[in-house]
Amino acid sequence: MARLTVGHKAAVPRDIIPDMLLAQSLAVPRETQALLLDMDGVLIDSLALDFAVVERLLRRHVPGVAVPLETIKRYFPYSLPDFWARVCASVDVRLTDQEITDLVRSHEEERLSAVADVHAGVPELLRDARSAGLRLAVVSNNPKRDVERILASVKLRDLVDAVVGNDAPGMERKPAPDPYLAAAAELGVAPDRCVAIEDSVLGLQAARDAGCYTVGVATGASSLDELSGSGLADRCHRDLRPNMVSLGREGITRKSLDTPNDFVSHMVEHIAWRLGCSIELRWNNDDWRGLGTALGTEIARIPRLSDSAAALGMIDDGSAEVQLRVDPEGGASFHASPQVDLDWFLSVRCEQLSHGAPLVDLLDALGRAAGLWITVTVASFEDPHHTWEGVYRAVGIALDRMCNPLTEESSAAVTSAPPENSGERAVERGWRVESLSTGSVRLSRATAESVVAVEVSMGDPGADVFIEVADSVRVTGFAGLVDAFAREAGLRVSVRFEATRLSSSHVVTEDVGLALGRALRYLAIERISEVGIYGAGSNVRAVADLDQPVRVGVSMEGRKFWKYVPLDQTYPEFRRSFLIGHDLCGDLFSEDLDDFVDGFAGGLQASVMVHIRSDVGAEKGWPLLFAAMGQATQELLSVNPYRKALAPGVKATLA
């Protein structure tokens, strides 16, 4: 298997040495001795103020001319003379040098007479930095006297040690590094021990060239994408408000997730959702290792019932197997089946992420903080976001098994009206739901070819299967497979199939699979409404289960999908050795059993994922597959009060 290891077996690179965290907002390298902060856009919301000032000045000096906000943002970081020269040129207005001088003077007067808003989190950050023994300086592209007055007006001047403007003799303005070099010198700190915080690409260039560690914050001139895309920021922030990660037990519909990347939010949501936790997450930056540490610290507070667990995670065509083991140092390792080029998978774009490294970093840091070694085997990969969802789902499922006790059935079966009478419509004609409760369902389906009736009830596991077909169709071994499924699912299943016209073995298996899946769907919906259920399951629960030759996951996604993932051979080899052309029990075709899985997935409106080793063989493997599907179904229907009253399916449970 391919392997990428990230964790305690490798030397810890400098960029993941634990940082100094200031005001629960800004993480800086441990060796930091000073913070150097731009004023406009970082400390104060002068952009909003300047936009209003510019509009007034244009109406006064150049009537009839409008300047878009984006233009003002673009030139906002420049000194006022450069700002006005560029703004006027952008709207094709020609002014004399004296007129530009008058605009600059008027602008300075208006700015000094107004009081800008201080950005949220800034005072707390400055105070905490001082408490940590850091030196602080404001480094602005404005004259020093103006900066001093503005800082005093917003009550920030006493929180900083020095102010550097753009008007010192011989100093070049940003993007030259001069202002940052001067600030470091005035504080008596080497530039490489300074963290510079800027809201513009122009300011980042100045700080980077001065040799500072650079932080971009998207509260002024440049957006988060512009700051990140510049390649000049060591870290990018959306703002400087405090971060917060909190897991609770208020139910999985109680959730608030806000990070700079929606896909990262979605992955964290998968963990909380499968762990059965409410979550409140606010993360202001792209330090995904930091987020993993914060989330892992929360997970570490949850009591554990075991030292290890495993899970199969899946969505549609993506799947992964995960095992967790208690490990004081913790970390994560990634492996892959022969179906997956691991290097390609980790490097390929995934929705809003240009590659998978942030998701690897997040899991590795989570493992370190939680004291867990996370082993991920990427089993199948078509659409990268499906596979990553499978990875993070599996982590959440394994954490659930490690931390949460199994819930016993706590309520008696509640009988309700059939779905036709309660607002749910059958997908196809011919369905008849005769009875339905949280403990049982009875339905039938009639087509031009056949009639199939299925009854499913909780407990007394086993199956009674009656099949009436032409003598030429021999499927006697099928009843034993359905029985194996039912016993492992903890269900009593009764099936009656009668062919009315066509005589075909694949119709028998597919129609029975479809009717059984539909019955289980109605049962699942009733149970999730009344008691709450998992809605997904697999036969992978403990680490030892990963040694089974057949591993199956079933998840109610609200759509049909099924896939076989050979773990140690190519798919064409698997088709020949297992899927096509094999007889079981003397009269059962392997390809007809594939049709059962197809029908089952369609009836349940679920994804069915089968991971399988080559050494199992068709004759032994198919009975194991049916039993594994039963085990997965048993977990799918098991009580989980955290999911009570949800509708099964990805969109309903994760919206």
Residue pairs with C-beta under 8 A, 6 or more apart in sequence:
1 335
1 336
1 337
1 338
1 377
2 335
2 336
2 340
2 341
2 342
2 343
3 333
3 334
3 335
3 336
3 342
4 333
4 334
4 335
4 342
4 343
4 346
4 360
5 333
5 334
6 331
6 332
6 333
6 334
6 360
6 361
6 364
7 329
7 330
7 331
7 332
7 333
7 364
7 367
7 368
7 373
8 327
8 329
8 330
8 331
8 368
9 331
16 289
16 361
16 365
17 29
17 30
18 30
19 27
19 28
19 29
19 30
19 290
20 27
20 28
20 29
20 30
20 32
20 132
21 27
22 28
22 125
22 128
22 129
22 132
23 121
23 124
23 125
23 127
23 128
23 129
23 240
23 242
24 242
24 243
24 244
25 121
25 124
25 125
25 240
25 241
25 242
25 243
25 284
26 125
26 197
26 215
26 237
26 240
27 235
27 285
27 287
27 290
28 35
28 195
28 213
28 215
29 195
29 213
31 193
32 134
32 193
32 194
32 195
32 213
33 134
33 135
33 189
33 190
33 193
33 194
34 134
34 135
34 136
34 137
34 184
34 187
34 189
34 193
34 194
34 195
35 126
35 129
35 134
35 135
35 136
35 137
35 194
35 195
35 196
35 197
36 136
36 137
36 138
36 139
36 180
36 183
36 184
36 194
36 195
36 196
36 197
36 207
36 212
37 43
37 136
37 137
37 138
37 139
37 160
37 196
37 197
38 138
38 139
38 140
38 141
38 196
38 197
38 198
38 199
38 200
38 203
38 220
39 46
39 138
39 139
39 140
39 142
39 147
39 150
39 151
40 46
40 47
40 50
40 76
40 77
40 140
40 141
40 142
40 199
40 220
41 47
41 76
41 77
41 199
41 200
41 217
41 219
41 220
41 221
42 119
42 122
42 197
42 198
42 199
42 217
42 219
42 220
42 240
43 118
43 119
43 122
43 138
43 151
43 154
43 156
44 116
44 117
44 118
44 119
44 122
44 150
44 154
45 116
45 117
45 118
45 119
45 219
45 220
46 111
46 116
46 150
46 220
47 72
47 73
47 76
47 220
47 221
48 116
48 117
49 111
49 114
49 116
50 72
50 76
50 107
50 111
51 69
51 72
53 107
53 110
53 111
53 114
54 67
54 72
54 87
54 107
55 67
56 110
57 103
57 106
57 107
57 110
58 65
58 66
58 67
60 106
61 95
61 99
61 102
61 103
61 106
62 88
62 93
62 95
65 91
65 93
66 91
67 87
67 90
67 91
71 87
71 90
71 91
72 87
73 220
73 221
73 222
74 86
74 221
75 82
75 83
75 86
75 87
75 90
76 83
76 200
76 220
76 221
77 141
77 174
77 199
77 200
77 201
77 202
77 203
77 220
77 221
78 86
78 141
78 173
78 202
79 141
79 142
79 166
79 173
80 104
80 107
80 108
80 142
81 100
81 101
81 104
82 173
84 95
84 100
84 103
84 104
84 107
85 100
88 94
88 95
88 100
95 103
108 146
111 146
111 150
112 146
112 149
112 150
115 153
115 154
116 150
116 154
118 154
118 156
119 219
119 239
119 240
120 239
120 240
120 241
121 239
121 240
121 241
121 242
122 156
122 240
123 156
123 159
124 242
125 240
126 136
126 156
126 159
126 160
127 159
129 136
130 136
130 159
135 161
135 162
135 187
135 188
135 189
136 159
136 160
136 161
136 162
137 160
137 161
137 162
137 163
137 164
137 183
137 186
137 187
138 147
138 151
138 160
138 162
138 163
138 164
139 164
139 179
139 180
139 183
139 196
140 147
140 163
140 164
140 165
140 166
140 179
141 166
141 173
141 174
141 179
141 203
142 165
142 166
143 165
143 166
143 167
144 163
144 164
144 165
144 167
144 168
145 165
146 165
147 163
147 165
148 157
148 163
151 157
151 160
151 163
157 163
161 187
162 183
162 186
162 187
164 179
164 182
164 183
164 186
165 179
166 173
166 174
166 179
168 182
171 178
171 179
171 182
172 178
173 179
174 202
174 203
174 205
174 206
175 202
175 203
175 205
175 206
175 209
176 206
176 209
177 206
177 207
177 209
177 210
177 211
178 206
179 206
180 191
180 194
180 196
180 206
180 207
180 210
180 212
181 191
181 210
183 194
184 190
184 191
184 194
184 210
184 212
187 194
191 210
191 211
191 212
192 211
192 212
192 213
194 210
194 212
194 213
195 212
195 213
195 214
195 215
196 203
196 204
196 207
196 210
196 212
196 213
196 214
196 215
197 215
197 216
197 217
198 204
198 206
198 207
198 214
198 215
198 216
198 217
199 216
199 217
199 218
199 219
199 220
199 221
199 222
200 220
200 221
200 222
201 221
201 222
201 226
201 227
201 230
201 232
202 221
204 214
204 216
204 227
204 230
204 232
204 233
205 230
205 232
207 214
207 232
208 214
208 232
213 234
214 232
214 233
214 234
214 235
215 233
215 234
215 235
215 236
215 237
216 222
216 224
216 227
216 228
216 230
216 232
216 233
216 235
216 236
216 237
217 227
217 236
217 237
217 238
217 239
217 240
218 224
218 226
218 227
218 236
218 237
218 238
218 239
219 238
219 239
219 240
222 230
224 236
224 237
224 238
224 260
224 286
227 233
227 236
228 236
228 286
235 285
235 286
235 287
236 260
236 285
236 286
237 284
237 285
237 286
238 260
238 284
238 285
239 284
240 284
241 282
241 284
242 282
242 284
243 282
243 283
243 284
243 285
243 290
243 294
244 280
244 281
244 282
245 279
245 280
245 281
245 282
245 283
245 291
245 294
245 295
245 297
245 298
246 279
246 280
246 281
246 298
247 272
247 275
247 277
247 278
247 279
247 298
247 299
247 301
247 302
248 254
248 277
248 278
248 279
248 280
249 276
249 277
249 278
249 642
250 278
251 278
251 642
251 644
252 272
252 273
252 276
252 277
252 278
252 642
252 643
252 646
252 653
253 278
253 646
254 278
254 279
255 269
255 272
255 273
255 278
255 279
255 280
256 279
256 280
256 281
256 282
257 265
257 266
257 268
257 269
257 279
257 281
258 265
258 281
258 282
258 283
259 265
259 268
259 281
259 282
259 283
259 291
260 283
260 284
260 285
260 286
261 286
261 352
261 353
261 358
262 351
262 352
263 350
263 351
263 352
263 353
263 385
263 388
264 288
264 291
264 353
264 358
264 359
264 362
265 281
266 389
266 654
267 359
267 362
267 388
267 389
267 392
268 279
268 281
268 291
268 295
268 362
268 392
269 279
269 654
270 389
270 392
270 393
270 395
270 396
270 654
271 295
271 392
271 395
271 396
271 399
272 278
272 279
272 396
273 396
273 653
273 654
274 393
274 395
274 396
274 397
274 399
274 400
275 299
275 302
275 396
275 399
275 400
275 403
275 404
276 400
276 404
276 640
276 642
276 643
277 642
283 291
283 294
286 358
288 358
288 359
288 361
288 362
288 365
289 361
289 362
289 364
289 365
290 365
291 362
291 365
292 361
292 362
292 363
292 364
292 365
292 366
292 367
292 368
292 369
293 365
293 366
293 368
293 369
294 369
295 362
295 366
295 369
296 330
296 365
296 366
296 367
296 368
296 369
296 370
296 372
297 369
297 370
299 366
299 369
299 370
299 399
300 369
300 370
300 371
302 399
302 403
303 403
304 326
304 402
304 403
305 402
305 403
305 404
305 405
306 401
306 402
307 325
307 326
307 402
308 323
308 324
308 325
308 326
308 402
308 542
308 543
309 323
309 324
309 398
309 399
309 401
309 402
309 541
309 542
309 543
310 321
310 322
310 323
310 324
310 398
310 401
310 540
310 541
310 542
310 543
310 545
310 546
311 321
311 322
311 393
311 394
311 395
311 397
311 398
311 401
311 538
311 540
311 541
312 319
312 320
312 321
312 394
312 397
312 538
312 539
312 540
312 551
312 552
312 553
312 609
312 611
313 319
313 320
313 321
313 322
313 389
313 390
313 391
313 392
313 393
313 394
313 395
313 396
313 397
313 553
314 320
314 390
314 393
314 553
314 555
314 607
314 609
315 386
315 389
315 390
315 393
315 555
315 557
315 607
315 650
316 383
316 386
316 557
316 559
316 561
316 607
317 380
317 382
317 383
317 386
317 561
317 563
318 380
318 381
318 382
318 383
318 384
318 385
318 386
318 387
318 388
318 389
318 390
319 379
319 380
319 387
319 390
319 553
319 563
319 565
319 609
319 611
320 376
320 377
320 378
320 379
320 387
320 390
320 391
320 394
321 376
321 377
321 379
321 394
321 540
321 546
321 551
321 611
322 374
322 375
322 376
322 377
322 391
322 394
322 395
322 397
322 398
323 374
323 375
323 398
323 543
323 546
324 372
324 373
324 374
324 375
324 395
324 398
324 399
324 402
325 372
325 373
325 375
325 543
326 371
326 372
326 373
327 367
327 371
327 372
327 373
328 371
329 368
329 371
329 373
330 367
330 368
330 369
330 370
330 371
330 372
330 373
330 374
331 364
331 367
331 368
331 373
331 374
332 360
332 363
332 364
332 366
332 367
332 373
332 374
332 375
332 376
333 373
333 374
333 375
333 376
334 342
334 346
334 360
334 376
334 378
335 342
335 375
335 376
335 377
335 378
336 342
336 345
336 377
336 378
336 379
337 377
337 378
337 379
337 380
337 565
337 566
337 567
337 568
337 611
338 566
338 567
338 568
338 569
338 570
339 379
339 380
339 381
339 565
339 566
339 571
340 378
340 379
340 380
340 381
341 381
342 378
345 356
345 378
345 381
345 384
345 387
346 355
346 356
346 357
346 360
347 355
347 356
348 355
348 356
348 384
349 355
349 384
350 356
350 359
350 384
350 385
350 388
351 385
353 359
356 384
356 388
359 388
359 391
359 392
363 374
363 376
363 391
363 392
363 395
364 374
366 372
366 374
366 395
367 373
367 374
374 395
376 391
376 394
376 395
378 387
378 391
379 390
379 565
379 567
379 609
379 611
380 387
380 563
380 565
380 609
381 387
393 536
397 536
397 538
401 541
401 542
406 638
407 638
407 639
407 640
407 641
408 639
409 458
409 531
409 639
410 531
410 639
411 438
411 530
411 531
412 438
412 439
413 437
413 438
413 439
413 440
413 458
414 437
414 438
414 526
414 530
415 435
415 436
415 437
416 422
416 436
416 437
416 526
417 436
418 433
418 434
418 435
418 436
419 425
419 426
419 433
419 436
419 522
419 525
420 426
420 433
424 525
428 445
430 445
430 446
430 447
431 443
431 444
431 445
431 518
432 443
432 444
432 445
432 446
433 441
433 442
433 443
433 522
434 442
434 443
434 444
435 441
435 442
436 442
436 522
436 523
436 526
437 526
438 523
438 526
438 527
438 530
438 531
439 457
439 458
439 459
440 455
440 456
440 457
440 458
440 523
441 455
441 456
441 457
441 519
441 520
441 522
441 523
441 526
442 453
442 454
442 455
442 456
442 519
443 453
443 454
443 515
443 518
443 519
443 522
444 451
444 452
444 453
444 454
444 515
445 451
445 452
445 453
445 511
445 514
445 515
445 518
447 511
448 500
448 501
449 499
449 500
449 501
449 502
449 507
449 511
450 497
450 498
450 499
450 500
450 502
450 507
450 508
450 511
451 497
451 498
451 500
452 495
452 496
452 497
452 498
452 511
452 512
452 514
452 515
453 494
453 495
453 496
453 515
454 493
454 494
454 495
454 496
454 512
454 515
454 516
454 518
454 519
455 492
455 493
455 494
455 519
456 491
456 492
456 493
456 494
456 516
456 519
456 520
456 523
457 491
457 492
458 490
458 491
458 492
458 637
459 490
459 491
459 492
460 492
461 486
461 487
461 488
461 489
461 490
461 491
461 492
462 483
462 486
462 487
462 492
462 493
463 479
463 482
463 483
463 485
463 486
463 487
463 492
463 493
463 494
463 495
464 493
464 494
464 495
465 478
465 479
465 482
465 483
465 493
465 494
465 495
465 497
466 495
466 496
466 497
467 475
467 478
467 479
467 495
467 497
467 508
468 497
468 498
468 499
469 475
469 497
469 498
469 499
469 503
469 505
469 508
470 499
470 503
472 503
473 499
473 503
473 504
473 505
473 508
474 505
474 586
474 587
474 588
475 505
475 508
475 509
475 587
475 588
475 592
476 585
476 587
476 588
477 584
477 585
477 586
477 587
477 588
478 508
478 509
478 512
478 588
478 596
480 585
480 623
481 588
481 593
481 596
481 622
481 623
481 626
482 493
482 495
482 512
482 516
482 626
483 493
484 623
484 626
484 627
484 630
485 493
485 626
485 627
485 629
485 630
485 633
486 492
486 493
486 630
487 627
487 630
488 539
488 627
488 628
488 629
488 630
488 631
488 633
488 634
489 629
489 630
489 631
489 633
489 634
489 637
490 634
491 630
491 633
491 634
493 516
495 512
495 515
495 516
497 508
497 511
497 512
499 507
499 508
505 588
505 589
505 592
506 589
506 591
506 592
506 595
508 592
509 592
509 593
509 595
509 596
509 599
510 592
510 595
510 596
510 598
510 599
511 599
512 596
512 599
513 595
513 596
513 597
513 598
513 599
513 600
513 602
513 603
514 599
514 600
514 602
514 603
515 599
515 603
516 599
516 600
516 603
517 599
517 600
517 601
517 602
517 603
517 604
517 605
517 606
518 603
518 604
519 603
520 603
520 604
520 633
520 636
520 637
521 556
521 603
521 604
521 605
521 606
521 648
523 637
524 533
524 535
524 556
524 604
524 636
524 637
524 648
525 647
525 648
527 533
527 637
527 639
528 535
528 643
528 644
528 645
528 646
528 647
528 648
529 644
529 645
530 644
531 639
531 641
531 644
532 639
532 640
532 641
532 642
532 643
532 644
532 645
532 646
533 636
533 637
533 638
533 639
533 640
533 643
534 635
534 636
534 637
534 638
534 640
534 643
535 555
535 556
535 636
535 640
535 643
535 646
535 648
535 653
536 553
536 554
536 555
536 556
536 635
536 636
537 553
537 554
537 555
537 631
537 632
537 633
537 634
537 635
537 636
537 637
537 638
538 551
538 552
538 553
538 554
538 628
538 631
538 632
538 635
539 545
539 548
539 550
539 551
539 552
539 627
539 628
539 631
539 632
540 546
540 548
540 551
540 553
541 635
545 551
548 624
548 628
549 612
549 613
549 615
549 616
549 620
549 621
549 624
550 610
550 611
550 612
550 613
550 616
550 621
550 624
550 625
550 628
551 610
551 611
551 612
551 628
552 608
552 609
552 610
552 611
552 625
552 628
552 629
552 631
552 632
553 607
553 608
553 609
553 632
554 604
554 606
554 607
554 608
554 609
554 629
554 632
554 633
554 636
555 606
555 607
555 609
555 636
556 604
556 605
556 606
556 636
556 648
556 649
557 605
557 606
557 607
557 649
557 650
558 605
558 648
558 649
558 650
558 651
558 652
559 605
559 607
559 649
560 601
560 602
560 605
560 606
560 607
561 601
561 606
561 607
561 608
562 597
562 598
562 600
562 601
562 607
562 608
562 609
562 610
563 607
563 608
563 609
563 610
564 571
564 574
564 578
564 579
564 610
564 612
565 609
565 610
565 611
565 612
566 573
566 574
566 578
566 612
566 613
566 614
567 611
567 612
567 613
567 614
568 613
568 614
569 577
569 614
573 614
574 612
574 614
577 614
577 617
577 618
578 590
578 612
578 616
578 617
578 618
578 621
579 590
579 591
579 594
579 618
580 590
580 591
581 590
581 591
582 589
582 590
582 618
582 619
583 589
583 590
584 590
584 593
584 618
584 619
584 622
590 618
590 622
593 622
593 625
597 608
597 610
597 625
597 629
600 606
600 608
600 629
601 607
601 608
605 649
608 629
610 625
610 628
612 621
612 625
616 624
643 653
646 652
646 653
647 653
